[in-house]
Amino acid sequence: MTGNRGEWSEIYVFLKLLSDGKLHAADASLNMIRGVYYPIIKIIRQEYDRKLEYSIDKNSESIKITDSITKEEISQFPITEFAEQAKRLLEKIIHSSGSAFEIPEIEKFLKEINIYTLIAAKTEKTDIKIVVHDFYTGLQVELGFSIKSLLGMNSTLFNPGNTTNFIYEVMGPGSIDISEINSIETTPKIASRIAEIRRRGYKIVFEKIQSDTFQQNLQLIDSNLPSIISELLLIKYSTPGTASLSKTLDQLTKNNPLGYNLLQGHPFYEYKIKNFLTDSALGMTPSGIWTGKYNATGGIIIVKGNGEVVCYHIYNRNEFQDYLLNNTRLEQASTTRYGFGSLYEEKGKTYLKLNLQVRFN
């Protein structure tokens, strides 16, 4: 089995949660809330064409592995063995080198417990399915969580693509010399080009998103969201050094390009961007039709740098949204791969594309 830190982190979460028997909630600063947790009954994992249940048996202090369909018990292992393997795996991930690596001793144990792939079969944003005891309802419920690891490279919350290009029309006094603008290579290139466009008296006006599906996904969350994010991107790309989403949002609120009445303190821009981040974390993608139904029905699990595993459950929506806003940044993807950052002409008009990507800090 070969994987990067993020992929091995999914296995770490699996082993760690089964050994701990509980999933702790986190506050808005990612600190574990000791008294708030969700007791784990079992974890369900799809391996090829076989669905397995890993149940915690407190009486025998073991993990029982059962075929989810036939209910046949396959084997069982001491909980202490899962704890030892989780600790060993954490050390290997932290001290690993290279973008992808093997851990033979962990792989041996994984095969013993019927795991043959690092990434379980999943749909959309659900990385792990956990059955927990829900204190709020008194029921045992199956929840899907997305996993983000801080053990390696910062995870992407919203992936870039051609679908996430925002298209702006460049409007002004006559035609602009496209080749001259595109020849500007001064670092940062896009900011320098935007500055020169504006210096020549032209305006950069948002027209649409390249993908109709993504545009409508955003409009489902809020009808003004495409325009709001387009203004965020203009601030990010035209202001060197601006990447923090919260700081960019502060500037957007000061500019108030949509002319909201802010006199009574309504956080129009913050509220709408938080909803975008939440839906992105729990199911929305730019290419799939978004209906508002969360795939990660539980929330998001974070693996901290010290190995602590905490979560933001949908019950902790306020803390979850504060965390997302305060711990993400707008990132520039490859301009050549996704075709943005340069002027182009179409049907006698001049356009500029800017790309949206959101990554955890």
Disulfide bonds with the S-S distance in Angstrom:
none
